[in-house]
Amino acid sequence: MLRLSDFEYLLPKELIAQYPLKGRDNCRLLVVDRKNYKIEHKVFSDIPEYLLPQDVLVLNDTKVVPCRIKAKRQTGGKAEIFLLGRIKGRVFKALLKPGRLKIGEKIKLGSGKITAEVISKSEVAFNTSDLKKIYDLGAMPLPPYIKREATKADNIDYQTVYAAKEGAVASPTAGLHFTKTLLNKIKKSGINPVYLTLHVGLGTFKPVKAEDITKHKMEPERFSIPAETLKMIKAAKKSKARVVAVGTTSLRALESSASAVKGGQTDLFIYPGFKFKIADSLLTNFHLPRTTLFMLTCAFGGEKLIKKAYQEAVDRKYRFYSYGDAMLII
């Protein structure tokens, strides 16, 4: 049995990055070489050294929406709407605070011109269907382990430079380290950046509660892979070039497509023992203990080697989680 307790590790709280570095590609890069069972410590801007001509670099171009919206109750009390996506028209799925909000209650956003009516414990109906006006009142949905309010700087910092398709409520954070200059350098080296879209949902933070981790159910997330991307990946596999997944989201989308999930939604749960069919290399950040993301990383890199790498990262005081440092598994 794969036990939840097997995916525990100790992390000092001070290593959890609360802010990004000033230069996206200035972060540290821990390189895990599975074949030689070796760990190297580099800087992210060194990543082209580990990519080969004809490699395909798969990037998730989802765009995070400013979906955390502060509001006021008619009593003057504070409220919050965390939008999870449009159901239809003016109706949205949402997490609502406080939990005692009543069905039928109207809450005000911003100056009060826009209001939202609570129609269920997890749904609101706005008095406008104009998404831009609604999201203009929102803030970036920073993860719960970042213990501060989002600022205007996070509107840029918590978004990849190639973000294009709105729909995520959390950033595909492995991609945050790329600059446009670095991507151009990679492209000029004969490496092929391609794109897919997986809209990261709130389920990425859903805790695993079952001691037998195989009993855990993933929240479905929407994804799509363009025909051109699939064509490039197929050509890479045929020519023995590598497919490098940037982030766990890209990897899950790729492996979902290989598991007869051709688009729409995926609830694929990857843990040790999973047989990878497409991804040959993985770029990822450092993840929380006891999470599906850490389990996926252990599945890809080998549980023993990844745990060793994480211990080295702790010992050398790497910066962890969304605004932290990166790991490349080759």
C-alpha positions in Angstrom: 0.0 0.0 0.0 1.2 3.5 -0.8 0.8 5.4 2.5 0.2 9.1 2.9 2.8 9.2 5.6 5.4 8.0 3.1 5.2 11.4 1.5 6.0 13.5 4.5 9.2 15.6 4.9 10.2 18.4 7.3 10.4 21.9 5.9 11.3 25.0 8.0 8.6 27.6 7.5 11.2 30.3 6.7 12.0 28.5 3.4 8.5 29.1 2.1 8.9 31.9 -0.4 6.6 34.8 0.3 7.8 37.0 -2.6 9.4 36.2 -6.0 12.9 37.1 -6.8 13.4 40.3 -8.9 14.7 38.4 -11.9 12.5 35.4 -12.9 15.5 33.4 -14.1 17.8 34.2 -11.2 16.3 31.5 -9.0 18.3 28.4 -8.2 17.9 25.2 -10.2 18.4 21.8 -8.7 19.1 19.3 -11.5 18.2 15.6 -10.8 19.9 13.1 -13.2 18.0 9.9 -12.9 20.4 7.8 -15.1 23.5 8.7 -13.1 21.7 9.1 -9.8 23.3 12.6 -9.5 22.2 16.0 -8.1 23.6 19.3 -9.4 23.0 22.9 -8.1 22.7 25.5 -10.8 20.9 28.8 -11.6 17.7 28.7 -13.7 19.3 30.7 -16.5 21.6 27.7 -17.0 18.7 25.5 -18.1 19.6 25.7 -21.9 22.7 23.6 -20.9 20.4 20.7 -20.2 18.2 21.0 -23.3 19.2 19.4 -26.6 18.4 20.5 -30.2 15.1 19.0 -31.3 13.8 18.7 -27.7 10.2 19.8 -27.4 9.6 22.1 -24.4 5.9 21.9 -23.4 4.5 25.0 -21.8 1.1 25.5 -20.2 -0.3 28.8 -21.5 -3.2 29.1 -19.1 -3.7 32.6 -17.6 -4.6 33.2 -14.0 -7.7 35.3 -13.5 -7.9 37.8 -10.5 -10.7 35.8 -9.0 -10.4 36.7 -5.3 -12.9 39.5 -4.8 -13.5 41.5 -1.6 -17.1 42.5 -1.0 -19.4 44.0 1.7 -22.5 42.6 3.2 -25.6 44.9 3.5 -24.8 44.9 7.3 -21.4 46.4 6.5 -19.6 43.2 7.4 -16.7 41.9 5.2 -17.3 39.2 2.6 -15.2 37.5 -0.1 -16.1 35.8 -3.3 -13.5 33.4 -4.8 -14.7 32.7 -8.4 -14.1 29.2 -9.6 -15.7 29.7 -13.1 -18.8 30.7 -14.9 -21.7 28.2 -14.9 -23.8 30.2 -17.4 -24.7 33.8 -18.0 -24.4 35.8 -14.8 -24.1 32.7 -12.6 -20.7 31.6 -11.2 -19.4 28.8 -9.1 -17.6 30.3 -6.1 -16.2 29.8 -2.6 -17.9 32.3 -0.3 -16.8 33.8 3.0 -18.1 34.0 5.6 -19.9 30.7 5.6 -22.9 32.2 7.2 -23.9 34.1 4.1 -27.6 33.5 3.5 -29.2 32.3 0.2 -30.8 35.4 -1.3 -28.4 37.8 0.3 -26.9 40.5 -1.9 -23.4 41.6 -1.4 -21.7 44.7 -2.9 -18.4 44.7 -4.9 -16.2 47.8 -5.1 -18.3 51.0 -5.2 -21.5 49.0 -5.1 -22.4 49.3 -8.8 -21.8 45.6 -9.1 -23.6 43.3 -6.8 -23.8 39.5 -6.3 -26.7 37.5 -5.0 -26.0 34.3 -3.1 -28.1 31.6 -4.8 -26.6 28.6 -3.1 -23.7 27.8 -0.8 -21.4 27.6 -3.8 -23.0 29.9 -6.4 -23.5 33.6 -7.0 -25.4 35.6 -9.6 -24.0 39.0 -10.6 -26.0 41.9 -11.8 -23.7 42.0 -14.9 -22.3 39.4 -17.2 -19.3 41.6 -18.1 -16.4 39.4 -17.0 -13.9 42.3 -17.3 -15.8 44.5 -14.9 -16.1 41.7 -12.4 -12.4 40.6 -12.6 -11.2 44.3 -12.5 -12.4 44.3 -8.9 -10.5 41.1 -8.1 -7.0 40.2 -6.8 -4.6 37.4 -7.8 -5.5 34.2 -5.9 -2.2 33.6 -4.1 -1.8 30.2 -2.5 -2.8 29.8 1.2 0.8 29.3 2.3 1.7 32.8 1.1 0.8 34.7 4.2 0.1 38.1 2.8 -2.4 40.0 0.7 -1.9 40.1 -3.1 -0.4 43.3 -4.5 -0.5 44.9 -7.9 3.0 43.4 -8.5 1.5 39.9 -8.2 -0.7 40.6 -11.3 2.6 40.3 -13.2 4.7 38.1 -11.0 2.1 35.3 -10.6 1.6 35.1 -14.3 3.9 33.4 -16.8 5.3 35.6 -19.6 3.4 33.4 -22.2 0.1 33.3 -20.4 -2.7 33.6 -23.0 -5.9 31.7 -22.2 -7.8 32.9 -19.1 -9.3 30.3 -16.8 -6.8 29.3 -14.0 -7.3 30.0 -10.3 -3.6 29.1 -9.6 -0.5 29.6 -11.6 1.4 26.9 -13.4 4.4 28.0 -11.3 7.2 26.1 -13.0 6.8 28.4 -15.9 7.2 31.5 -13.8 11.0 31.3 -14.1 11.1 31.8 -17.9 11.7 35.3 -19.4 11.0 36.1 -23.0 14.7 36.5 -23.5 15.5 33.1 -22.2 12.7 31.5 -24.3 14.2 33.2 -27.4 17.6 31.8 -26.5 16.1 28.3 -26.1 14.3 28.6 -29.5 17.5 29.8 -31.3 19.3 26.7 -29.9 17.0 24.5 -32.0 14.7 23.5 -29.1 11.0 23.7 -29.9 8.7 25.4 -27.4 5.0 24.3 -27.8 1.9 25.0 -25.9 -1.1 23.3 -24.3 -3.7 24.6 -21.9 -4.7 23.2 -18.6 -6.7 25.5 -16.4 -5.3 24.9 -12.9 -8.2 24.5 -10.4 -8.5 24.9 -6.7 -8.1 21.1 -6.4 -4.4 21.6 -6.8 -4.5 22.6 -3.1 -6.9 19.9 -2.0 -5.3 17.8 0.8 -5.0 14.1 0.5 -6.8 12.6 3.5 -6.8 8.9 2.8 -3.8 7.0 4.3 -4.0 4.7 1.3 -3.3 7.4 -1.3 -4.8 5.3 -4.1 -8.3 6.1 -2.6 -7.8 9.9 -3.2 -9.9 11.4 -6.0 -8.6 14.3 -8.0 -10.8 17.3 -8.9 -11.3 17.5 -12.7 -9.5 20.2 -14.5 -10.1 21.5 -18.1 -7.4 21.0 -20.7 -6.8 21.1 -24.4 -3.8 20.2 -26.6 -3.6 21.9 -30.1 -3.1 19.6 -33.1 0.2 21.4 -33.8 1.5 20.5 -30.3 0.5 16.9 -30.7 2.2 16.8 -34.1 5.5 18.2 -32.7 5.4 15.7 -29.8 4.8 12.8 -32.1 7.7 13.9 -34.3 10.0 14.2 -31.2 9.1 10.7 -30.0 9.7 9.3 -33.5 13.2 10.9 -33.7 14.1 10.0 -30.1 14.2 13.6 -29.1 12.9 14.4 -25.6 9.6 15.8 -24.5 10.3 18.2 -21.6 7.1 19.0 -19.6 7.2 22.4 -17.9 5.3 21.9 -14.7 3.1 19.1 -13.3 0.1 20.6 -15.1 1.7 20.1 -18.6 2.8 16.6 -17.6 -0.7 15.7 -16.5 -2.2 17.0 -19.7 0.3 15.1 -21.8 -0.2 11.8 -19.9 -4.0 12.3 -20.0 -3.9 12.6 -23.7 -1.9 9.3 -23.9 -4.6 7.7 -21.7 -7.4 8.2 -24.2 -8.5 11.5 -22.5 -8.3 13.6 -25.7 -9.5 16.9 -24.3 -12.1 18.4 -22.1 -11.4 17.4 -18.5 -8.9 15.2 -16.6 -8.8 13.8 -13.1 -5.7 11.8 -13.7 -3.8 11.1 -10.4 -0.2 10.3 -10.9 1.7 8.5 -8.1 4.6 6.1 -7.8 4.1 3.1 -10.1 2.6 5.2 -12.9 3.9 4.3 -16.4 4.8 7.5 -18.2 4.2 7.4 -22.0 5.1 10.9 -23.2 7.2 13.0 -20.9 10.9 12.4 -20.8 11.9 15.2 -18.5 10.1 17.4 -16.0 10.7 21.0 -14.8 8.9 21.7 -11.6 8.9 23.7 -8.4 9.2 22.2 -4.9 5.9 21.0 -3.5 4.2 20.7 -0.2 4.6 17.4 1.7 1.7 14.9 1.5 0.3 16.4 -1.7 -0.5 15.0 -5.1 2.1 17.2 -6.7 4.9 15.8 -4.5 3.6 12.3 -5.2 3.7 13.0 -9.0 7.3 14.3 -8.7 8.3 11.1 -6.8 6.6 9.0 -9.5 8.6 10.7 -12.2 12.0 11.0 -10.6 12.0 7.9 -8.4 10.8 8.2 -4.8 14.2 7.6 -3.2 16.1 10.1 -5.4 13.5 12.8 -5.2 13.4 12.5 -1.4 17.2 12.8 -1.4 17.0 15.9 -3.6 14.4 17.5 -1.4 16.6 16.9 1.7 19.5 18.6 -0.2 17.2 21.5 -1.1 16.2 21.9 2.6 19.8 21.7 3.8 21.0 24.2 1.2 18.1 26.5 2.0 16.4 26.5 -1.4 13.2 28.6 -1.6 10.1 26.5 -1.7 6.7 26.5 -3.4 5.0 28.9 -5.9 7.5 31.8 -5.7 10.4 29.5 -4.9 13.2 27.8 -6.8 13.0 25.1 -9.5 13.9 21.4 -10.1 14.7 19.8 -13.4 14.4 16.0 -13.6 16.3 14.6 -16.6 
